Amino acid sequence: MSPYVLAFLIGVIAGLRSLTAPAVVSWAARVGWLNLGNTWLAFLGYAATPYILSVLALAELVADKLPKTPSRKAPPGFGARLVTGAVCGAPPSARLVGLRWAGWSRASSAASRAPWADMSSGPGWSTRSAENDLPIALLEDAIAIGGAFLIVTR
């Protein structure tokens, strides 16, 4: 599969759930599915990183269902989705095309992946109704988790 398609898809996942993408990428690095050694993202494969990111991702999954949770299009959540989409798009691309991310190429690579998170954030948010959005939220969870694992195993 094309590295651009993988970067696009992980950006979509980050748009649905901002912390699911980095948690899954971190687990993939930890178990050896993604080789991030000697790259600027090597910290994702450190022993504690997948556990920390998994706890944060689970907290996000729960918080997303709470009635007082702000819109994902509000600046803090929206910015987080852009950042995680950009960062998580780099490992699948690096793995497939053998790139090492350094200097300006790292910044331009991340910037090129950020819009994909924006594209999925809006439709996911708009499909959820204000009254009973739990079924859609759970479907988004399933798509985010399952999709992320499919992407990192490719």
N, C-alpha and C positions, 0 to 999 in steps of 0.2 A: 504494500500500500504506500502511496506517495507520502513523503514527510509533511507536505503541505496539508494533505487531507487529515493526517493525524494531528497536526497542530491546530487545524480548524476544529476538529472534533473535541479535543481536550479543552479548547477555549469555550466550546458550547457547554461542556460539562461544568466548567468554572462559572459560566453564566447562570446555570441552574442552581448550583450549590458551590459557593466560593471556596469552601475548605475541603470538599470531597476530592477535587482534582489533585491538590498538593498531597493529601493523605495517601491516595492511591499511587501517585508517582513515587512518593517516598517509600512505600512498601515495595514497589517494583524495584527500586534501587537497592533496598535492603536485602531482598531475596535473590538479587542477581539478574532480574529480567532486564533492567536498564543499567548500563555501565556508565556511571557518572564520575568515576575516579578521575582525578586531575582535571576536573572542570569546575567552573564557578558554582555548580549546583551539587558538588560532592556532599555537602552537608545534609542533603536529603537522604542519603544512604547511611548516615551515622546511626548508631544503635538506638538512641532515644528518640530520634526525630519522628519515625513513623508512629510511635505510641503517642507522642505529644499531639501530632497532627490528627490522629484518629480520635482522640478525646475531644479536640476542638471541633472536628467535623461532626461528631455525634451531638455535641452541644448545639451546633448550628442546626442540625436536623430537628432537634427538639424545639429550639427557640423559634424556628420558622413557623411552627404550628400555633404559637401563642398569639392571642388577639392583639397584644400591644406591640408586637414586633413591627418596626418601621418598614416601609416599602424598600424593596431591593433596588429601586431606582433613586433612593435618597443618596446624597453624596458619599457617606462613609461606606455603605454596602456596595454601592456601584463602583466606587474606586477599588475596593477590595476585589471585586470580580474582575476588573480590568487587570489588576496586578497579578492575581493568581492565574488568570488565563494566559497572560504573557509569559510568566515564569514557567508554567507547566507545559507550554507549547514547545519549549526548547529541548527537553530530554528526548521525546520521540523523534524529533528531527535530527538531533545530534546522533542518536543511536543508528538511525537508518542511513544517514549520509556520511557518517564518520567525522562530523565537524567538531572542532574544539571552539568553545565560546570564550572569546577574549576581546578586550578592548571595545572598540566601537561596534564591532559585529555583534557583540552580546546585546548592546543597547538597541540596535536596529532590529535584531531578531525578536527581542521581547516586544518592541513597539509594533511590529507587524502582526503579532498574535493577539494583542489586546482587543482589537475590534470584534473578534469572534465571541468573546464573552459578552460584549455589549449586544450583539445580535440575538443571543439566546435569552438574555436577561429580560428583555421586553416581552416577547411572546409568552414566556413562562409566567410572568407576573400578570399579564392581561387575561390569561385563561382562567385564573383563579377568581372565583366570585367572592364577594364580601361576606356572604352569609354562610355557606357550607363549602369551604374549599379544601377540606381534609382529603377527600379522594384524589383530587388533582395534586395536592401537595405530596401525598404518598406515591403517586405515579411519578412525579418529578424526582423524588428520592430514589426510586427503583431505577429510573433511566440514568440518573447521575452515577449511582454506584455501579450498576451493571455496565453501563457504557464506558466508564473510566477503566474498569478492569479489562474490558475487551480491547480498548485502545492500547494500554501498556503491554498487553501480551502479543501485540502484532509486531 
